[in-house]
Amino acid sequence: MYFTEEGGRDAGVHARDKRGRYYTILESPVYQDETTGLAFSPDGKHMYVAYQKNGILFDLWREDGLPFHGLTLNVKYHHDYGEVGGGNAGDGGGGSGRDDEEWGVQRQ
């Protein structure tokens, strides 16, 4: 399972394998803003992630040419801007439609 970390010194992409072991895929001492937009190419050989505030998008691939396998968290977060009702489960309940943070999911 792949997931992004929300800022600070651990901002980046991390993973846990089937045994629960923790791995760091991408971390940067330069960019400490929130990472977002984790997604994969259709063939699973490229992982995409952005540092949100910095506006930088990374295209990652494995040196051995194999695809990334596993899952990402299917989490979407929306701020509640005072709208009432509507919304989907997990979107903050506001139904505002403004995606400030979004993590993509694809099963590989």
PyMOL commands that set and color helices and strands:
alter all, ss='L'
color gray80, all
select helices_A, chain A and resi 8-10
alter helices_A, ss='H'
color red, helices_A
select strands_A, chain A and resi 2-5+12-16+22-27+35-40+47-51+56-60+76-78+99-102
alter strands_A, ss='S'
color yellow, strands_A
deselect
rebuild
show_as cartoon
